[in-house]
Amino acid sequence: MPSQTLSAKGRQTRDAIERAARKLFAERGFHGTTLGDITSAAGKSPAAFYRYFADKEDLLAVLAQSFLHEVVAPSGSSIDLPESPDDDAFFRAVVTGYWNMFKQNIGIMIAVAQLAATQPRFAAVQNEFRRLGMDVVAASVQRAQEQGYAADLNPQHTAAAIALLFENFTSVFVGGSSGLGVEISDEDAIATLSRIWKKTLYGF
Protein backbone atom coordinates (compact mmCIF):
# COMPACT_ATOMS: atom_id res chain seq x y z
CA MET A 1 0.00 0.00 0.00
CA PRO A 2 1.58 3.34 -1.03
CA SER A 3 2.50 5.39 2.02
CA GLN A 4 0.80 8.51 0.64
CA THR A 5 -2.61 6.79 0.81
CA LEU A 6 -2.21 5.78 4.46
CA SER A 7 -3.76 7.53 7.40
CA ALA A 8 -1.44 8.95 10.05
CA LYS A 9 -2.08 5.87 12.18
CA GLY A 10 -1.45 3.59 9.22
CA ARG A 11 1.88 5.29 8.52
CA GLN A 12 2.87 4.91 12.17
CA THR A 13 2.02 1.20 12.09
CA ARG A 14 3.89 0.58 8.86
CA ASP A 15 6.89 2.60 10.04
CA ALA A 16 6.99 0.63 13.31
CA ILE A 17 7.03 -2.66 11.39
CA GLU A 18 9.77 -1.44 9.05
CA ARG A 19 11.93 -0.16 11.94
CA ALA A 20 11.56 -3.45 13.80
CA ALA A 21 12.46 -5.44 10.70
CA ARG A 22 15.58 -3.37 9.98
CA LYS A 23 16.81 -3.89 13.53
CA LEU A 24 16.07 -7.61 13.64
CA PHE A 25 17.48 -8.33 10.18
CA ALA A 26 20.72 -6.65 11.29
CA GLU A 27 20.86 -8.56 14.58
CA ARG A 28 19.60 -12.00 13.54
CA GLY A 29 19.74 -12.06 9.77
CA PHE A 30 16.77 -12.34 7.43
CA HIS A 31 16.42 -16.11 7.78
CA GLY A 32 16.85 -15.93 11.55
CA THR A 33 13.97 -13.49 11.94
CA THR A 34 10.38 -14.68 11.91
CA LEU A 35 7.32 -12.67 11.04
CA GLY A 36 6.26 -13.12 14.67
CA ASP A 37 9.57 -11.62 15.83
CA ILE A 38 8.91 -8.54 13.70
CA THR A 39 5.33 -7.97 14.80
CA SER A 40 6.22 -8.57 18.44
CA ALA A 41 9.12 -6.09 18.31
CA ALA A 42 6.90 -3.57 16.56
CA GLY A 43 4.09 -4.06 19.08
CA LYS A 44 1.68 -4.89 16.25
CA SER A 45 -0.46 -7.89 15.37
CA PRO A 46 0.12 -10.26 12.43
CA ALA A 47 -3.13 -8.95 10.98
CA ALA A 48 -1.66 -5.44 11.00
CA PHE A 49 1.43 -6.73 9.19
CA TYR A 50 -0.65 -8.26 6.41
CA ARG A 51 -2.47 -4.98 5.81
CA TYR A 52 0.81 -3.57 4.46
CA PHE A 53 2.96 -6.51 3.32
CA ALA A 54 2.27 -9.82 1.60
CA ASP A 55 5.01 -11.63 3.52
CA LYS A 56 8.48 -11.18 4.99
CA GLU A 57 10.11 -11.09 1.56
CA ASP A 58 7.71 -8.37 0.42
CA LEU A 59 8.74 -6.33 3.47
CA LEU A 60 12.42 -6.80 2.62
CA ALA A 61 11.78 -5.70 -0.97
CA VAL A 62 10.11 -2.50 0.31
CA LEU A 63 13.01 -1.80 2.68
CA ALA A 64 15.59 -2.42 -0.03
CA GLN A 65 13.86 -0.18 -2.59
CA SER A 66 13.45 2.56 0.01
CA PHE A 67 17.15 2.37 0.93
CA LEU A 68 18.16 2.34 -2.73
CA HIS A 69 16.08 5.28 -3.89
CA GLU A 70 16.03 7.44 -0.76
CA VAL A 71 19.59 6.96 0.49
CA VAL A 72 21.96 5.35 -2.02
CA ALA A 73 20.92 7.04 -5.27
CA PRO A 74 20.80 10.61 -3.86
CA SER A 75 24.21 10.17 -2.19
CA GLY A 76 25.75 9.02 -5.46
CA SER A 77 24.39 11.92 -7.46
CA SER A 78 26.02 14.44 -5.12
CA ILE A 79 29.58 13.06 -5.32
CA ASP A 80 32.29 15.27 -6.81
CA LEU A 81 35.18 13.71 -8.72
CA PRO A 82 38.90 13.85 -7.79
CA GLU A 83 40.41 17.26 -8.42
CA SER A 84 43.92 15.89 -8.91
CA PRO A 85 46.05 12.76 -8.31
CA ASP A 86 46.72 14.14 -4.81
CA ASP A 87 43.03 14.34 -3.92
CA ASP A 88 43.13 11.70 -1.19
CA ALA A 89 40.10 13.32 0.43
CA PHE A 90 37.85 12.31 -2.48
CA PHE A 91 38.59 8.61 -2.15
CA ARG A 92 38.40 8.61 1.63
CA ALA A 93 35.11 10.55 1.68
CA VAL A 94 33.39 8.29 -0.84
CA VAL A 95 34.62 5.07 0.77
CA THR A 96 33.68 6.33 4.25
CA GLY A 97 30.17 7.13 3.04
CA TYR A 98 29.85 3.73 1.38
CA TRP A 99 31.18 1.84 4.41
CA ASN A 100 28.93 3.64 6.88
CA MET A 101 25.87 3.30 4.65
CA PHE A 102 26.50 -0.43 4.30
CA LYS A 103 27.13 -0.85 8.02
CA GLN A 104 23.97 0.99 9.04
CA ASN A 105 21.90 -1.17 6.68
CA ILE A 106 23.81 -4.43 6.96
CA GLY A 107 20.70 -6.54 7.56
CA ILE A 108 19.07 -5.37 4.35
CA MET A 109 22.25 -5.65 2.29
CA ILE A 110 23.07 -9.18 3.41
CA ALA A 111 19.46 -10.36 3.06
CA VAL A 112 19.19 -8.99 -0.48
CA ALA A 113 22.46 -10.71 -1.40
CA GLN A 114 21.22 -14.03 0.02
CA LEU A 115 17.89 -13.91 -1.82
CA ALA A 116 19.42 -12.60 -5.04
CA ALA A 117 20.92 -16.03 -5.66
CA THR A 118 17.48 -17.56 -6.23
CA GLN A 119 14.96 -14.73 -6.74
CA PRO A 120 15.09 -12.45 -9.79
CA ARG A 121 13.42 -9.48 -8.04
CA PHE A 122 16.18 -9.37 -5.42
CA ALA A 123 18.87 -9.94 -8.05
CA ALA A 124 17.49 -6.89 -9.85
CA VAL A 125 17.69 -4.78 -6.70
CA GLN A 126 21.22 -5.99 -5.98
CA ASN A 127 22.29 -5.05 -9.50
CA GLU A 128 20.77 -1.60 -9.09
CA PHE A 129 22.98 -1.11 -6.04
CA ARG A 130 25.96 -2.34 -8.00
CA ARG A 131 25.31 -0.12 -11.01
CA LEU A 132 25.16 2.98 -8.83
CA GLY A 133 28.57 2.16 -7.37
CA MET A 134 29.96 1.30 -10.78
CA ASP A 135 28.80 4.64 -12.16
CA VAL A 136 30.82 6.51 -9.53
CA VAL A 137 33.95 4.43 -10.12
CA ALA A 138 33.65 4.67 -13.93
CA ALA A 139 33.35 8.45 -13.67
CA SER A 140 36.48 8.55 -11.50
CA VAL A 141 38.40 6.52 -14.11
CA GLN A 142 37.30 8.91 -16.84
CA ARG A 143 38.37 11.88 -14.69
CA ALA A 144 41.81 10.30 -14.17
CA GLN A 145 42.10 9.78 -17.92
CA GLU A 146 41.26 13.44 -18.51
CA GLN A 147 44.12 14.24 -16.14
CA GLY A 148 46.54 12.09 -18.14
CA TYR A 149 46.42 8.89 -16.05
CA ALA A 150 44.89 5.42 -16.38
CA ALA A 151 45.01 5.46 -20.16
CA ASP A 152 45.07 1.66 -20.32
CA LEU A 153 41.97 1.18 -18.16
CA ASN A 154 38.52 0.46 -19.54
CA PRO A 155 36.23 2.56 -17.32
CA GLN A 156 33.34 0.07 -17.27
CA HIS A 157 35.49 -3.00 -16.68
CA THR A 158 37.49 -1.26 -13.96
CA ALA A 159 34.27 -0.01 -12.36
CA ALA A 160 32.84 -3.53 -12.23
CA ALA A 161 36.03 -4.95 -10.72
CA ILE A 162 36.37 -2.29 -8.02
CA ALA A 163 32.67 -2.14 -7.16
CA LEU A 164 32.46 -5.91 -6.71
CA LEU A 165 35.68 -5.96 -4.71
CA PHE A 166 34.21 -3.30 -2.41
CA GLU A 167 30.93 -5.19 -2.08
CA ASN A 168 32.53 -8.49 -1.10
CA PHE A 169 35.16 -6.99 1.18
CA THR A 170 32.54 -4.91 2.96
CA SER A 171 30.10 -7.82 3.28
CA VAL A 172 32.78 -9.89 5.01
CA PHE A 173 34.38 -7.27 7.25
CA VAL A 174 31.72 -4.69 8.09
CA GLY A 175 30.62 -6.68 11.13
CA GLY A 176 34.13 -6.37 12.60
CA SER A 177 35.12 -10.05 12.47
CA SER A 178 35.42 -12.15 9.34
CA GLY A 179 36.28 -15.53 10.78
CA LEU A 180 39.30 -15.52 8.45
CA GLY A 181 41.80 -14.74 11.18
CA VAL A 182 42.09 -11.18 9.89
CA GLU A 183 40.85 -8.39 12.13
CA ILE A 184 40.44 -4.94 10.63
CA SER A 185 38.99 -1.77 12.12
CA ASP A 186 36.56 0.45 10.25
CA GLU A 187 39.30 3.07 9.88
CA ASP A 188 41.81 0.59 8.43
CA ALA A 189 39.21 -0.93 6.12
CA ILE A 190 38.31 2.47 4.73
CA ALA A 191 41.98 3.38 4.30
CA THR A 192 42.69 0.08 2.50
CA LEU A 193 39.82 0.44 0.04
CA SER A 194 40.66 4.09 -0.57
CA ARG A 195 44.30 3.26 -1.39
CA ILE A 196 43.37 0.41 -3.72
CA TRP A 197 40.99 2.63 -5.68
CA LYS A 198 43.42 5.56 -5.89
CA LYS A 199 46.40 3.39 -6.85
CA THR A 200 44.36 1.71 -9.58
CA LEU A 201 43.71 5.12 -11.15
CA TYR A 202 46.94 6.98 -10.48
CA GLY A 203 49.54 4.32 -9.78
CA PHE A 204 50.68 5.84 -6.47
N, C-alpha and C positions, 0 to 999 in steps of 0.2 A: 504494500500500500504506500503510495507516494507520501512523503512526510508533509507536503503542503496541504494535503486533504485531511490531515488528522486534526482532531481537537487538541487543545492544550494538554488535556489529560492523556490523550492517546500518544502525543509526542513524548510526554514524560515516561509513559510506560515503555514505549519502544526504546527510548534512550537508556532507560534503566537496564533493559535486556541486553542492549548492545554493549554498554559499559561492563556489565557482569561477564559477558562472553569474552570481551577483549582480555580482561584480567585472568579469567580461568584458562583461556587458550594459552596465554603466556606462562602461567604457572604449571599447568598439567598437560598441555598439548591438546590438540583438537580431538584426537582419538581417546584421550584420557578424561575428557569432559563430557558428561551426559547432559541431555536436555534438562533433566531434573536438577542437575547441579546449577545450570544457568538460571532457571526460574527461581530456584531457592535463593541463590545469591542476589537476584534482582528483587526478591520479595514479591514475585508475581506468580500467577497460576499458569499451568500448562495451557489452559484455554486462552489466556491472554497472549501467550507466545504465538499460538496458532492464528490469532487475529492478524499478525504482522508477518509471520514467516511460515513457509511450508514445512521446513525441517531445519536441522542444524546446519546442513550444507547451504541451504538458502540464506541463512543468517550469515555464514562465513562469506558468501558471495557478495552480500550487501556491504559487509565491513570492508572487504577487499576493494570493491569499487569505490567506496567512500574515501578510503585511504589513498587510492590511486589518483582520483580526480580532485580531491580537496586538499591533499597534502603534497604528494609526489610531483604531479604535473605542474602545479604553480611554482614549486621550489625550483624545478628545472628551468622553467621559462625565465627566471630572474637571475640566472647565473651569468656572470661576465666571463670572458675568456682571458687566458694569461697575457699580460702586457708585454712580457719579455721572458727570455730563458731564465732569468733570475727571480721570476715571480713565484717564489715558494708559497706565498700566502694563498694564491689561487688554488693550488692543489690541496693544501692543508684544509682550507675552508670547505671545499666541495666534499672531500673525503670525510671530514668531521660531520658535516650535515648528513651525508649518506649513512655513516655509522650510527649516529644518534637516532635518525629516523628509523633505521632497521631495528635498533635495540628497543626503542619504545613500542614497536609494533611487531616484536619477534613472534608472538603467537600467531598472528595473521600470516606473516611471511612464511613461516615454517609449514603451517597448515596448507596454504595455497600450493607450496612446493610439493607436499606429500600427495595432494589430490590431483595435481597437474599430471602426474604419471598415468592416471587412468581416466580422467574426466576432461573432455575437451574444453568445457567452459572455464575450468580453472587453469588449464594450459594457456588459454587465450589471455586470461588476466595476467598470468606470470610473464607471458611474452610482451604484454603492454608495459609492465614494469621494466623488463629488459630493454625494450626499444627506447624508453625514455633515458635510461642510463647510457645506452649506446649513442644516442644523439648528442649528448654532452661530450662524450669522449671523442666522437668523430669530429665535432666542431673544434675541439682542442688540437687534434691532429692537423686539421686544415689551417688553424691559426699558426701552429709551429711551422708548417710548410710555407706560409706567407712570410714568416720571419727568416726563412732560409734553412730550416732544419727538417728532419724527418722526410726527406725527399723520397726515400725508398719505401715508405709505409703506405699501404692502402688504408684510407681512413675508415672504411666500413669493416674491413677485416680486423684491423687493430682495435676498433671499438668493440667488436664482438668478443675478442680475446680478453681485453681488459675488463669489460663489464661482467663477463662470466667468471673471471678470476675473482673479482671483487665479491660477487654474489656467493660463491662457494666458500671463500675465505671467511666472509662475514657470517655465513650460516653456521660454520663450525666454531668460530671463536667468539662470537658476540656474547655468548653466555658466560665467558670468563674461563671456561675449562673445556678443552677439546677431547680429553681422553687419549690424546696422542703422545702425552709426555711433554708437551710444549705449552708453557704458560705464557700468556702475553697480555699485557694491560691494554686498556682502551687507547691510552696515549701512544704506546709502542705500535699497536696495530694500525692506528691512523698514520703514524709516521712512516711505517713500512709501505703501506699502500700508496701513500703520497709520493714516496721516493721511486717506487716502481713505475708509476704513471709518468712522472717527470723525466726519469732516465730513458724511458721508452721514446719519448718525444725529442728530448734534447741531448741525450747521451752523457749527461753529467748531473 
